[in-house]
Amino acid sequence: MLRRWAVTAVVCGAVAGMLGAAGPVERPRAGADSVVVIQEDPDPVLPGEVTTVHGIVANETQRDAPELVVRISLPAEAVPEGRFYPKSCRKSDDDRTVTCTFPAGLPPERTATALIPVRVSRDVVGSAISGTVSVSSSTDPGVDDSQPFTIQVTG
């Protein structure tokens, strides 16, 4: 039994070493008392297929966050498609932006995520296309951050 535990610990340590340790996110623009966007690229996708943009925001303040507006600006080669999460998400008339509203109350050291499925154009082959996730608040002008994301189009 002790041998199995030791082997498991060695394997887990090796895997963690290969993947790298996840540490704090360095944000030169964001202070310790901010609501910030956490950068995450969507999964790679084939031309004409769907991937999901994750609009992740983190409350790094010591108090509950105000109402938050998360805005996903899409590249010209991708359009939003399908069901969005949360239900408060709405796409613009030109399909270039999806805006999601999160009610006030996100606790300190917690995250909120908007899930936006997007279909990549069939004409995009073997390249990367980029967009932006941003967060703001109509009640707190100090909430203002954005991060780019990149969709790798394979095939």
matplotlib code that plots the C-alpha trace (Angstrom):
import matplotlib.pyplot as plt

x = [0.0, 2.8, 4.6, 1.4, 1.1, 4.8, 4.4, 1.3, 3.0, 6.0, 3.7, 1.6, 4.7, 6.1, 2.9, 2.6, 6.2, 5.5, 2.4, 3.9, 2.6, -0.3, 0.6, -0.9, -1.8, 0.5, -1.5, 0.6, -2.5, -4.7, -4.2, -4.8, -8.3, -9.7, -12.2, -10.2, -10.5, -8.7, -7.3, -8.2, -8.0, -10.9, -10.2, -8.7, -11.3, -11.7, -12.9, -16.7, -17.0, -18.0, -15.8, -16.6, -15.2, -15.0, -15.4, -14.0, -13.8, -12.4, -13.2, -9.9, -11.3, -12.1, -15.9, -18.7, -18.4, -21.0, -23.1, -20.7, -20.9, -18.8, -18.4, -17.0, -15.8, -15.5, -13.2, -14.8, -14.2, -16.5, -20.1, -22.0, -24.2, -26.4, -27.3, -25.3, -24.6, -25.8, -29.2, -28.5, -26.1, -27.3, -25.6, -25.3, -27.2, -24.0, -22.9, -19.6, -20.2, -22.0, -22.8, -23.5, -24.7, -23.9, -25.8, -24.1, -22.8, -19.9, -18.0, -14.2, -11.9, -14.6, -15.1, -18.0, -17.9, -19.8, -19.9, -20.3, -20.3, -19.0, -18.8, -15.6, -15.9, -15.2, -12.8, -10.3, -7.8, -4.6, -4.5, -5.2, -8.1, -8.3, -11.0, -11.3, -13.1, -13.7, -15.4, -16.9, -19.6, -22.2, -22.0, -18.3, -16.0, -13.0, -14.1, -12.4, -10.2, -9.8, -7.8, -7.3, -8.1, -7.0, -8.8, -6.5, -8.1, -6.6, -6.9]
y = [0.0, 2.4, 1.6, 2.5, 5.8, 6.6, 5.7, 7.9, 10.8, 10.6, 10.4, 13.3, 15.3, 14.6, 15.5, 18.7, 19.5, 19.0, 21.1, 23.9, 25.2, 27.6, 30.7, 34.1, 36.0, 39.0, 42.0, 45.2, 47.4, 45.9, 46.7, 44.4, 45.9, 45.4, 43.3, 41.9, 39.8, 36.4, 35.7, 32.3, 31.3, 29.1, 25.6, 25.3, 24.8, 23.6, 26.1, 26.3, 24.7, 26.0, 26.8, 28.6, 31.9, 32.1, 35.6, 35.1, 38.0, 37.8, 39.9, 40.6, 43.2, 42.8, 43.5, 42.2, 43.5, 45.9, 45.0, 43.8, 44.1, 41.6, 42.4, 39.9, 41.6, 38.9, 38.9, 39.5, 35.8, 34.5, 34.9, 34.1, 31.0, 29.0, 29.4, 31.9, 31.6, 33.4, 34.1, 37.9, 37.8, 39.6, 39.8, 43.1, 43.5, 43.2, 39.9, 41.5, 41.8, 39.9, 41.7, 39.9, 41.5, 39.9, 41.3, 43.0, 40.7, 38.6, 37.8, 38.6, 36.0, 34.6, 34.5, 34.8, 33.4, 34.1, 31.2, 32.3, 29.7, 31.1, 29.7, 30.4, 31.1, 28.3, 30.7, 30.9, 28.1, 27.6, 31.0, 32.7, 35.2, 37.5, 39.2, 40.9, 40.3, 43.4, 44.2, 47.4, 48.6, 51.4, 52.0, 51.8, 53.6, 51.8, 48.6, 48.7, 45.9, 43.9, 41.0, 39.6, 36.0, 34.1, 31.3, 28.9, 27.7, 24.4, 22.4]
z = [0.0, 0.9, -2.4, -4.4, -2.6, -3.3, -7.0, -7.2, -5.5, -7.9, -11.0, -9.8, -9.2, -12.6, -14.3, -12.3, -13.3, -17.0, -16.9, -14.8, -11.5, -11.6, -9.6, -9.1, -12.3, -12.8, -13.8, -14.3, -14.8, -12.1, -8.5, -5.6, -5.3, -8.7, -10.7, -13.6, -16.7, -16.6, -20.0, -21.5, -25.1, -26.5, -27.7, -31.2, -33.9, -37.5, -40.1, -40.1, -36.6, -33.1, -30.1, -26.9, -25.7, -21.8, -20.5, -17.0, -14.5, -11.0, -8.0, -6.4, -4.0, -0.3, -0.9, -3.0, -6.6, -8.1, -11.1, -13.8, -17.6, -19.5, -23.2, -25.6, -28.9, -31.6, -34.6, -38.0, -38.8, -36.0, -35.1, -31.9, -32.2, -29.9, -26.3, -24.2, -20.5, -18.4, -19.9, -19.5, -22.5, -25.6, -29.0, -30.9, -34.2, -36.2, -34.4, -33.4, -29.7, -26.9, -23.7, -20.4, -17.2, -13.8, -10.8, -7.9, -5.2, -6.6, -3.4, -3.0, -4.5, -6.7, -10.5, -12.9, -16.4, -19.6, -22.0, -25.6, -28.4, -31.7, -35.2, -37.1, -40.8, -43.3, -45.1, -42.1, -42.5, -40.4, -38.7, -35.5, -35.0, -32.0, -29.9, -26.5, -23.2, -21.1, -17.8, -16.6, -14.2, -14.6, -10.9, -10.3, -12.8, -11.2, -12.8, -16.2, -17.5, -20.8, -22.1, -25.6, -26.6, -29.6, -31.5, -33.2, -36.5, -37.5, -40.6]

ax = plt.figure().add_subplot(projection="3d")
ax.plot(x, y, z, "-o")
ax.set_aspect("equal")
plt.show()
